[in-house]
């Protein structure tokens, strides 16, 4: 899983045999909760209402990982229509209400979380979703039983959405660890860019036949069941390296 040439002189310490993995940070949508298609379908309906002939799948490709305010700007620019000043807040309320009943976990998310927690690794969540939206998603899927509320961080609420690195840097700061000792699990290009800019290692969850950002050291998986395998391999190599060093 871990390439033998990875070393902490060139890559983040968290994924290197001579480094240390101290914190795992998860994105929410597309990684833990399968709510992104529901949200972007809402955006597609709004786009069509204002005159943008956009399919649900096109909206998913265009809007995934995006900030609501900027999505509203895209719709307004594309259609030439003026959206309500509180459009993003209105959409946020709709999404939260929808997630209370319709959110589902990504396939394998609960088992994956249990496996990571069993390794004794601290975990946090860093998402562009609002805190209210994540609370609804985690409550309706049961993931709130595994994720502590004070370990869930919202880029929207903190006004520092991805691809800015701030939400991931904030999570590391709250844990009291250096960014280079963190690994992020992401599914969007914006999230990968946020991790890269934060100086963190990143694993991309995406079908392996799909395009991915060109980033040296970016690890890829096609299913969540592969993520604990990567972490175990990292920890095994790091323990072996530290034993030799001692």
PyMOL commands that set and color helices and strands:
alter all, ss='L'
color gray80, all
select helices_A, chain A and resi 13-15+36-49+56-63+68-79+87-102+109-118+131-141+143-145+149-151+166-175+179-181+189-198+225-245
alter helices_A, ss='H'
color red, helices_A
select strands_A, chain A and resi 23-26+122-127+152-154+182-186+201-205+219-221
alter strands_A, ss='S'
color yellow, strands_A
deselect
rebuild
show_as cartoon
